[in-house]
């Protein structure tokens, strides 16, 4: 009968450290002190733990690589990654290359085994960049799991109080305010808002908060009948506009919680015979690459994906070198184009 192979958890129990610490030590992570690393290697040798595949080139790759985990929602109707996340990923890869780090990409459904995903991620790198494309409540437990396993990670998403981890996000409240305030200055008073709100979608909720703030500041009543739900996909905005018209709600402008929603809103409005912006003005949020090429081109709130991607990498490098960091909320910029009448 063959002798059972020892596990990294057994090494951790003897050394008095966590299993992730053992994994990092065996891959020569700079997060583990020389004293602790030497202790763990000594225990591993005593237990005849296989070390050959953890030395040399593989360990060096692990020290200079990160894993990007994109946790998608299998219910989303869009095929593949959204244009926004593709732009963000492009910035991450380019920044990592400039810093001589490799990037491994992992794609996980929200319902899949998360511990397995983390094991795979740690096999390929010394830290994780997390990009969630789903409702916040469905992935915040995953952030806690990474923290509990002492995994260095940065995350893209809303910057909220008492979050688990270092987030890079944007000022969504100000973005919603800028878009709505611009429409008010153009003379619009009946302005609809399309996008899901609530704790499960904090980015959209913050954009709605900015929308409401602009209306109240202009002494315009926030009419709940002019807000309707929509996820950021290629159908919900279309259906949301149809609901507003079916319910005979009057409005002359629409603030959309994302560019993807705005694009489907524009499609629905054209089918209904509405001219944009002469009959109804439209704003989006994100400034995805296609926004400027639509006809008419989309007025939107720009999130600088290049800077966000760079910060996700830079902050993770600092973390793997032992620095303690805070989340960062970046400013947004209103980009004026034809869907609000600019330069027409």
C-alpha positions in Angstrom: 0.0 0.0 0.0 1.4 3.4 -1.0 2.0 6.0 1.7 -0.4 8.9 1.8 1.0 12.2 0.5 1.1 15.0 3.1 -1.0 18.1 2.4 -0.3 21.8 2.7 -2.9 22.0 5.5 -0.8 19.6 7.6 2.2 21.8 7.1 0.1 24.8 8.1 -1.1 23.0 11.3 2.4 22.2 12.4 3.8 25.6 11.5 0.9 27.4 13.2 0.0 29.5 10.1 -2.8 29.5 7.6 -2.9 27.2 4.6 -2.7 30.2 2.1 0.5 31.3 3.9 2.0 27.8 3.3 1.0 28.1 -0.4 2.6 31.5 -0.7 5.7 30.4 1.1 6.2 27.4 -1.1 6.0 29.6 -4.1 8.5 32.2 -2.6 5.9 35.0 -2.3 7.4 38.2 -0.9 4.3 38.4 1.4 5.9 35.7 3.6 8.9 36.6 5.8 12.2 34.8 5.3 11.9 33.3 8.8 8.4 31.9 8.2 9.3 30.6 4.7 12.3 28.8 6.1 10.2 27.2 8.8 7.6 26.0 6.3 10.2 24.6 3.9 11.8 22.7 6.8 8.5 21.1 7.8 7.7 20.3 4.2 11.0 18.4 3.8 10.4 16.5 7.1 7.0 15.4 5.8 8.4 14.5 2.4 6.1 17.0 0.8 6.9 17.2 -3.0 8.8 20.4 -3.6 10.3 19.8 -7.0 7.5 21.4 -8.9 7.5 24.5 -6.7 11.0 25.5 -7.3 12.8 27.5 -10.0 11.0 28.7 -13.0 7.4 28.0 -11.8 8.0 29.9 -8.5 9.4 32.8 -10.4 6.4 32.9 -12.7 4.1 32.9 -9.7 5.9 35.8 -8.1 5.5 37.9 -11.3 2.0 37.1 -12.3 -1.6 38.1 -11.4 -4.9 36.4 -12.1 -7.8 38.4 -13.3 -11.0 36.7 -12.2 -14.1 37.8 -14.0 -17.2 36.6 -12.1 -20.0 36.7 -14.6 -23.7 36.2 -14.1 -24.9 33.3 -16.2 -28.3 34.9 -16.5 -26.9 37.9 -18.5 -28.1 38.0 -22.1 -25.0 39.6 -23.6 -22.6 37.2 -25.3 -19.1 37.5 -23.8 -17.6 40.4 -21.9 -19.3 43.8 -22.2 -17.4 46.6 -24.1 -16.8 48.4 -20.7 -15.0 45.4 -19.2 -13.1 44.7 -22.4 -11.7 48.2 -22.2 -10.8 47.8 -18.5 -9.1 44.4 -19.2 -7.1 46.0 -22.0 -5.8 48.6 -19.6 -4.9 46.0 -16.9 -3.0 43.8 -19.4 -1.0 46.8 -20.8 -0.1 48.1 -17.3 0.9 44.7 -16.1 3.2 44.3 -19.1 4.9 47.6 -18.5 5.6 46.4 -14.9 6.9 43.1 -16.2 3.9 41.1 -14.7 2.1 38.4 -16.5 -1.7 38.1 -16.5 -3.8 34.9 -16.3 -7.5 35.3 -17.1 -10.1 33.2 -15.2 -13.8 33.3 -16.0 -16.2 32.0 -13.3 -20.0 31.8 -13.1 -21.4 33.2 -9.9 -22.8 29.7 -9.0 -19.5 27.8 -9.4 -17.2 26.6 -6.7 -15.4 29.7 -5.5 -12.7 28.0 -3.5 -11.7 26.0 -6.6 -11.5 29.3 -8.6 -9.2 30.8 -5.9 -7.0 27.7 -5.9 -6.6 27.9 -9.6 -5.9 31.7 -9.4 -3.1 31.2 -6.7 -1.6 28.5 -8.9 -1.0 31.0 -11.6 -0.1 34.1 -9.7 0.6 35.9 -6.4 -2.5 38.1 -6.4 -6.0 38.5 -7.9 -7.7 41.4 -9.7 -11.5 40.8 -9.3 -14.0 42.1 -11.9 -17.6 41.5 -11.0 -20.3 41.7 -13.6 -23.3 40.9 -11.5 -25.3 42.2 -8.6 -23.1 43.3 -5.7 -24.8 41.1 -3.1 -23.9 38.0 -5.2 -20.2 38.5 -5.0 -19.4 40.4 -1.8 -19.2 37.0 0.0 -16.5 36.1 -2.5 -14.5 39.2 -1.4 -14.8 38.0 2.2 -13.5 34.6 1.2 -10.4 36.1 -0.4 -9.8 38.2 2.7 -10.2 35.2 5.0 -7.7 33.3 2.9 -5.3 36.2 3.1 -5.1 36.6 -0.6 -3.9 39.9 -1.9 -6.5 41.3 -4.3 -7.9 44.5 -5.8 -11.4 44.8 -7.1 -13.3 46.9 -9.6 -16.6 48.2 -8.3 -18.4 50.7 -6.0 -16.4 52.1 -3.2 -18.6 51.5 -0.1 -18.0 51.7 3.7 -16.6 48.6 5.5 -15.8 46.7 2.3 -13.6 43.6 2.2 -10.6 44.6 0.1 -9.2 47.5 -2.0 -11.7 48.8 -4.6 -11.1 51.0 -7.5 -14.3 52.8 -8.6 -15.8 56.1 -9.8 -18.0 58.9 -8.3 -21.3 57.5 -9.5 -23.4 60.1 -7.5 -21.6 63.0 -9.3 -22.0 61.2 -12.6 -25.7 60.9 -12.2 -25.9 64.5 -11.1 -23.9 65.9 -14.0 -26.0 64.1 -16.6 -29.3 65.2 -15.1 -28.2 68.7 -14.4 -27.1 69.1 -18.0 -30.6 68.0 -19.2 -32.2 70.5 -16.7 -30.1 73.3 -18.1 -31.3 72.4 -21.6 -34.9 73.0 -20.3 -36.0 69.4 -19.5 -38.1 68.9 -16.4 -39.8 65.5 -17.0 -36.7 63.3 -17.0 -36.9 59.5 -16.7 -34.3 57.3 -15.1 -33.7 53.7 -16.4 -31.7 51.3 -14.2 -32.1 49.0 -11.3 -31.5 50.5 -7.9 -31.1 49.1 -4.4 -28.3 47.5 -2.3 -27.9 44.8 -4.9 -26.8 47.3 -7.5 -25.0 50.1 -5.6 -23.5 51.8 -8.7 -26.9 52.3 -10.3 -28.3 53.4 -6.9 -25.6 56.0 -6.6 -26.3 57.3 -10.1 -30.0 57.5 -9.3 -29.1 59.4 -6.1 -27.2 62.0 -8.2 -30.2 62.2 -10.6 -32.5 62.9 -7.7 -30.1 65.4 -6.2 -30.0 67.4 -9.5 -33.8 67.4 -9.8 -34.4 68.5 -6.2 -31.7 71.2 -6.5 -33.7 72.6 -9.4 -37.0 72.4 -7.4 -38.3 69.6 -9.7 -40.2 66.8 -8.0 -38.7 63.3 -8.2 -41.5 61.3 -9.8 -41.2 57.6 -9.0 -43.3 56.8 -12.0 -40.5 58.0 -14.2 -38.0 55.4 -12.9 -38.1 51.9 -14.3 -35.8 48.9 -13.8 -33.3 47.7 -16.3 -30.2 45.6 -16.1 -27.1 46.5 -18.1 -27.9 44.3 -21.1 -29.1 44.7 -24.7 -32.8 44.1 -24.0 -33.8 45.7 -20.7 -33.6 49.3 -21.7 -35.7 48.6 -24.8 -38.4 47.0 -22.7 -38.2 49.7 -20.0 -39.0 52.5 -22.6 -41.9 50.4 -23.9 -43.2 50.2 -20.4 -43.0 53.9 -19.9 -45.0 54.6 -23.1 -47.5 51.8 -22.4 -48.2 53.5 -19.0 -48.6 56.8 -20.8 -45.9 58.6 -18.7 -44.8 61.8 -20.3 -41.1 62.7 -20.4 -38.7 64.6 -22.7 -35.4 63.1 -21.6 -33.9 59.9 -20.3 -31.0 59.3 -17.9 -29.7 55.7 -18.4 -27.6 53.9 -15.8 -25.3 52.6 -18.5 -24.4 53.0 -22.1 -25.6 49.5 -22.9 -29.0 50.5 -21.5 -28.9 53.7 -23.5 -28.2 52.0 -26.8 -31.3 49.7 -26.3 -33.4 52.8 -25.3 -32.4 54.6 -28.5 -33.4 51.6 -30.5 -36.9 51.5 -28.8 -37.4 55.2 -29.2 -36.6 55.1 -33.0 -39.1 52.2 -33.4 -41.7 54.4 -31.6 -41.1 57.1 -34.1 -39.3 59.5 -31.7 -36.5 61.8 -32.9 -33.4 62.0 -30.7 -32.8 64.6 -29.3 -35.6 66.7 -30.8 -38.4 64.7 -29.2 -36.5 62.9 -26.4 -32.9 63.4 -25.2 -30.8 60.5 -23.9 -27.7 60.2 -21.7 -25.7 57.1 -20.9 -23.0 56.2 -18.4 -19.5 54.6 -19.0 -18.4 56.0 -22.4 -17.8 52.6 -24.0 -15.9 52.8 -27.3 -19.0 52.6 -29.5 -20.8 55.5 -27.8 -19.2 58.1 -30.0 -20.0 56.2 -33.2 -23.7 55.9 -32.7 -26.1 57.9 -34.8 -26.8 60.2 -33.1 -23.6 59.9 -31.0 -24.3 59.3 -27.3 -23.9 61.9 -24.5 -22.5 60.0 -21.6 -20.6 60.0 -18.3 -17.0 58.9 -18.9 -15.4 56.4 -16.5 -11.6 56.4 -17.3 -11.1 52.7 -17.7 -7.4 53.3 -18.6 -6.7 54.9 -15.3 -8.8 52.4 -13.4 -7.1 49.4 -14.9 -3.7 50.9 -14.2 -4.6 51.5 -10.5 -5.9 47.9 -10.1 -2.5 46.6 -11.1 -0.4 49.3 -9.3 -2.3 48.8 -6.0 -2.0 45.0 -6.2 1.8 45.3 -6.8 2.0 47.5 -3.7 -0.1 45.0 -1.7 2.1 42.0 -2.7 5.1 44.1 -1.4 3.4 44.4 2.0 1.8 47.8 1.8 -1.6 48.6 3.4 -3.9 50.5 1.0 -7.2 52.2 0.8 -9.9 52.1 -1.9 -9.9 54.9 -4.5 -12.9 56.7 -6.0 -12.0 58.4 -9.2 -13.8 61.5 -10.7 -16.0 61.2 -13.8 -16.5 63.5 -16.8 -19.6 64.4 -18.8 -19.0 63.9 -22.5 -21.4 66.0 -24.6 -22.6 64.6 -27.9 -25.6 64.6 -30.2 -28.2 62.6 -28.2 -28.7 65.8 -26.1 -28.5 68.2 -29.0 -24.8 69.1 -28.7 -23.3 70.4 -31.9 -26.4 69.7 -34.0 
